């Protein structure tokens, strides 16, 4: 097997793993967002800074997971596209 063929296989394998990870993270995020909404509902109306802080932390974490999902999808598409062109 040539080096190019091995590279193509590695890229396709990496793309598959990235897509799988993105799917898992997307599923996690869905449940996480539901839990965040419940927490925010329970602490809404309170005036402590700690309540606002935890809401901001949870929101930031949710956004970071969303960005990770998008980055993994971009990486998977990039790997597949590169492998298909070589």
C-alpha positions as CSV (number, residue, x, y, z in Angstrom):
1,X,0.0,0.0,0.0
2,X,1.4,3.4,-0.9
3,X,1.9,6.3,1.5
4,X,-0.8,8.2,-0.3
5,X,-3.3,5.4,0.2
6,X,-2.4,5.1,3.8
7,X,-2.8,8.9,4.2
8,X,-6.2,8.7,2.6
9,X,-7.3,5.9,4.9
10,X,-6.0,7.8,8.0
11,X,-7.8,11.0,6.9
12,X,-11.1,9.1,6.3
13,X,-10.7,7.4,9.7
14,X,-10.0,10.6,11.4
15,X,-13.1,12.2,9.7
16,X,-15.3,9.4,10.9
17,X,-14.0,9.7,14.5
18,X,-14.6,13.5,14.4
19,X,-18.1,13.0,13.1
20,X,-18.8,10.4,15.8
21,X,-17.4,12.7,18.5
22,X,-19.5,15.6,17.1
23,X,-22.6,13.5,17.3
24,X,-21.9,12.5,20.9
25,X,-21.2,16.0,21.9
26,X,-24.4,17.3,20.2
27,X,-26.4,14.7,22.1
28,X,-24.7,15.7,25.3
29,X,-25.4,19.4,24.6
30,X,-29.1,18.7,24.1
31,X,-29.5,17.3,27.6
32,X,-27.1,19.8,29.1
33,X,-29.2,22.7,27.7
34,X,-32.3,21.2,29.2
35,X,-30.6,20.9,32.6
36,X,-29.4,24.5,32.3
37,X,-32.9,25.7,31.6
38,X,-34.1,23.9,34.7
39,X,-31.4,25.4,36.9
40,X,-32.1,28.8,35.5
41,X,-35.8,28.4,36.2
42,X,-35.0,27.4,39.8
43,X,-32.7,30.4,40.4
44,X,-34.6,33.0,38.4
45,X,-35.7,36.0,40.4
46,X,-32.9,35.7,42.9
47,X,-30.6,38.6,43.3
48,X,-27.3,37.0,44.4
49,X,-24.2,37.4,42.3
50,X,-23.5,33.7,42.7
51,X,-26.7,32.8,40.9
52,X,-25.9,35.0,38.0
53,X,-22.3,33.6,37.9
54,X,-23.4,30.0,37.7
55,X,-25.9,30.8,35.0
56,X,-23.1,32.5,33.0
57,X,-20.8,29.6,33.6
58,X,-23.3,27.1,32.3
59,X,-24.2,29.3,29.3
60,X,-20.5,29.6,28.4
61,X,-20.0,25.8,28.7
62,X,-23.0,25.2,26.5
63,X,-21.6,27.6,23.8
64,X,-18.2,26.0,24.1
65,X,-19.7,22.5,23.4
66,X,-21.6,24.0,20.5
67,X,-18.4,25.4,19.1
68,X,-16.6,22.1,19.6
69,X,-19.3,20.3,17.6
70,X,-19.0,22.8,14.8
71,X,-15.2,22.5,14.8
72,X,-15.3,18.7,14.7
73,X,-17.7,18.8,11.8
74,X,-15.4,21.3,9.9
75,X,-12.4,19.0,10.6
76,X,-14.3,16.0,9.4
77,X,-15.3,17.7,6.2
78,X,-11.8,19.0,5.7
79,X,-10.2,15.6,6.2
80,X,-12.7,14.0,3.8
81,X,-12.3,16.7,1.2
82,X,-8.5,16.6,1.3
83,X,-8.4,12.8,1.2
84,X,-10.7,12.8,-1.9
85,X,-8.5,15.3,-3.7
86,X,-5.2,13.4,-3.2
